[in-house]
Each structure stands twice: as structure tokens, then as C-alpha cells.
């Protein structure tokens, strides 16, 4: 295990991967292990993907079946104990799709996020007023009473920008995200000012580049995405793609490879950090006239 942020979601994912590695090393099928332990192959597969938590007794049973040493078993138990942590996103999990809740957990344990946001400021950089305006204009199935808890969830994510293990964030922001008058000119002026404050105060770990309309076609055109990377070398990058009504987590190697390459190429096509700050400042000043 490596030092860094601790998230029960990420710890469960790593625990599952390590258990899968031990099973594969022995050439055991999920069906065999499921029958032998009585947990069933479906539950075992869910545990190996990090989507089902294990008890200490069940982990000890698997460790014995896989012939793990005392030190190896103890290390896995430390991981398992972290999966029992009560995290902030659990309180409002009923308000969000399962994939989005899992994304919260992955983000909480990530080391770096690279995001392309073509037409909306990313949640990690939103002001409360901007976030509220986005939520109120969202799906008609969002009840007014749920806006407050949803807003708490979004703002809670921003704690990762500070603390002992601050998240490193690279954002490519489409020009449309700067000009769409979400909440009206006043809210947008506050949001644009906030972007400038964040990069001024956290520029060592938050990089922001603007992709202007003049950039023309680029590899990420029309495809909002975020790529999350993790401290543990065992954990591969994960892509999260979101639409207006749903989101999906993708960990397929080819998708990760192509997404990373497309992000890097678009990053090079975007304005540099200094020019991006000046661009945001100009749009902010334009809105002062509205």
C-alpha cells in the first residue's frame, strides 16, 4: 500500500484486485472458490470488483484458502478495515445513481483528475450559486427539497483540493462553459472570479486551460470526460463519462489509452495557463456590462 488519501471505495477496489490476483495465481475459478467458501461466485466477483464488502471472517477464510502468509493476510485485513469507513457521500447516496456515488468514492481516493468540460464548469470548481443554478435547471425529476442535499454533496467534494493529500487537477474548459449564463450574469461573474481565485491560490496543483471556439475541431469535441489516477500502482486509471441524465465508469485499457491520448492532444491545442487566465478575465469583464 502507498501513502495518500484513503477512500473506502478505493480500498475495496484494491482489496478485490489483490484477492483476484491470488486466485488467478492458484488457477482457481470463481465458481470453485464460491462453492468452497459458500459465498457463491456472484458475490465473489462483486467483492473482487470492489462492489461488495467482505467481513473479517470471510477475508480470513479466503486468505487461508489461498495460502497467504500471516503478513500478507494482515495487510489485506488493514485494507478491508478501511472499507468499513463511513464516508460523507453515504449520507446522500439515495439521491444519486450508483455509478455517480462510486465516482465520488473513487475521486475521494484519487491522486489526480484530468477533466474536459466543454459546456459546464466542473463540480470541483463550482461556486454554491452556480451549482444551485445547474441543479435547479436539471432533470424535472429532481425535487426542490433535494437541491440542498445535492449541493452539500457537490461542495463536499471540493475538500479534496486541500488537506494532507490534495488532489491534483487538470481542467480543459470549453469556451461555452465560460459564456453560458447559468444563473444569470451575476452568478457567472462570481463563478468566473472564483476560477481565477482558485488557479491563483492553488496553481501548484490546479491547472486550467481554456479551449476557445477558435481551436476548431479537436479529439475531445462533444465528449465531456474525466480521467482519475490513483496512488497505488495496482490501480489503473478510470474514465468517467457523463451525459445530462447518466454517467458511466470505464476501466477498459483501450478506452483509457485513447482517452488519455485525446486529452493530451487537446491540452496542447488549448490556450496556455497565462492566456487562459486572461481569457477568463476578459469574459468576466464583458459580463460586467450586462
N, C-alpha and C positions, 0 to 999 in steps of 0.2 A: 504494500500500500504506500501511497505517497502523501506528503503533506498537501493541504489545500482545503477548500470548502467541503463541508460534509452535508450530504443530502441523503435522506433515506431512500429516495428513488434511485440515485446513482449507486449507493451502496448495495441495494438489492440487485441491480443490474450486474455489477461486478461480481457479487457472490454467485449469481446464477451462471455467469460465464465461466467462472473458475470450477464450479461443480460440473458443468458440461465438459470442460477440458479433462477433468479427472475421469469422467465416464467414458469419453472418447479414447482416452489413453488405454483404458482397460478393454476397449472394444465391446462395451455393454450397450444394449439397446435400451431405449426409454421404456419399452414395454416390459423388458426383463426387470429393470430397476423398479418400475412401478408395481409389478406383481410382488417382487421380493419385499419391498417396504410397505406395501399396502396402500401407498398414496395414489397409485394409478398413473398411467403415462400422461394423461392430460394435465393433471396437477403438477407432475414433474416438469413437463415442458413449460408450463406457466412460471414455475419457480426458476427454471433455467433462463427464462427471458426477463426475469426481474419483475414480473407482474403478479406474483403470488408470494407472500411472505412465508417463511419457514419458522417453526418453533425450534427451540434449542434441542429438544429431544429428537425431532426429525432430522436436524442437521447432524447430530451425533450419530444417528443411525446411518445416514449416507456416508459420513466420514469413515465409519467402521467398515461399511461395505466396500468403499474404495481403497481401504488400507492406508489411510492417511496417518502420518506421524502425529505425535502429540502437538508439536509446534505448528504444523500445517492446520490441524483441526482447531487449535486455539486462535490462529489468525483468521480463519473463516468465521469462528464464533464472534470475534470482535466486529467483523463486517455485519454479521447477522444482527447483533445487538443494536447496531446503528440503524437497521431497517425498522426498528420499533419506535424511532423518534416520532413525536407528534409535531408535524410541520405546519407552518402558517397556512399553507394552501388547503389543508384538510378541512378547515372550518367552512370554506365556501365551495368545496368540491361539487356539491349538488347543483351549483349554478352553472357549471361549465361541462362541456363534453370531456369524455375520458382522455382523449388524445391531448387536449389542451392542458388538463390537470397534470398529465405526465410530462408535458413540455415544461410546466412550471417547475416540477421536480428536477428535471434534467438541467434546466437553466440554473437552478439554485446550487447545483454541484459542478457547473461548468467552469472552465478556466478562461475560455474565450468565446465570444459570439461575433460572427460576421453576418451582417444583415443588409439585404437590399430592400428598401421600402420605396416603391415607385410613387405612391399617392397618399400616404398617411405617415405621420411621424411615428416611429416605433414606440411601443409601450414603455420601454426603459427610459425614454427621453421625453415623455409627455408631461405636461402640467396637469393639475387636477381639473382645471376648467376645460382644457382641450379634451381630456379623456372623458369627462362627463358629456360633452357635446357629441363625441363619437358614439358613446353608448346610447344616448337618447335618440340618435338618428339611426340606430342599428335595427336588427330584426324586430318586427312587430310582436314577436313572442317574448321579448324582454319586458318584464313587468316594471313599472316605475319603482316599486318597492325594492327591486333587485339592483337598481343602479348604484345605490350606496355601497352594498357589499362588493359588487363588481369593481367599483372604484377603489375600495380598500385593497382588493387583490392586486390590481394593477400597480398601485403605488407601493405596495409591499415588495414587489419585485425589484424596485429601484434601490432597495437597501444593498443589493449586490454590487452597486457601483462604489461602495465604500467598505469599511471594515478591514479585518485582518487579511482577507484574501479577496481583494476587489476584482471584479470581473473586468477583463479586457474586452473592449467593444470597438468594432469597426463598423461604421454605418455608411452605406451608399444611399443618399436621399435624392429621390427624383424631384425635379423642379416642381412638378404638380403638387407634391406634398407641401411645398412652401407657399403655394399660391391658392390652394383650395381653401376657401374661407369657412373653415369648420368653426362653428360657434360665433361667426361674425368677425369683423376686423379687429375688435378689441381683444378677443380671445387669441386670435392669430398673432397679434403683436406681442402678447405675453408669451406665447409659445416660441416664437422666433427669438425673442430676447432670452428665453430660457436655454435654447440651443446654444446661443453664444456664450452664456454663463457657464454651461457645462463644459464646453470644449476649452474655455479659458481656465477653468478651475481643475479640470481632470484631463487635460490634454496629454498627460503621460500614459493614460490608459483608455481614453475615449477619443477615437479618431472619427472625423465626419467629413465626408466628401459629397459634393453636390453633383448629380448627373443632370446637366442642363438639357433643355429641349434641343439645343444646337448640337449635342453629341450625336444625334441621329440614331440609327439602328445600332444595337449592341447585344451581346449574348444573353442578357437577362431581361430583354424587352418583354413587358407584360407578365413577368413571373416574380412576384414577391417571394422571398425566401430568407431563411436564417440558417446558418451552419454553426452548430455548437461543438466545441472541442473540450476535452477533459484532461485533468492532470494525470490520471492513470494511463500508462502505456497500453494496458489491456483494452481500453475503451476506444472504439473507433468514433469518428465524427458522426454526427446525426444531423440530417436536414429536416427542418420543419417548414412545410408549405401551407399557407393559409389562404382561404377564399373568404368571401363575405359571410358565409354560413358554416364553414367547416375548416378543419385543419388536419394534416396528416404528418406523422413522423416517418422518416425514411432512413434506413441504415444500409441499404444495398450498396456495395462497394462501387459499382459503376456509376450510380446516381451521385454518390459522394464525390467521386473523381471528376465527373463532368460539371457538377455544381461548383466545386472549388475552382476549377479552371475558368469557368464562365465568370465567376465572381472576380478572380484575379484580373482577367482581361478588362472587365467593366471598370474595376478600380483604377486601372491605368488610363482609361478613357475619361474618367471623371475629372473635375477640377481639383487642383491640389488643395491641401488644407487651408492655406492662407487665402487663396482665391475663393474658396468655398465660404469662408467666414465673411469675406467682403460681399459675396453674392447674397448671403442671408441678410446681411445688414442693409443692403440696398432694397430687398423686398420688404424688410421691416419698415424702412423709411417710406417706401411707397404706400404702405398701409396706414401710415400716419396721416396721409392726405384723404383717406376715405371717411 
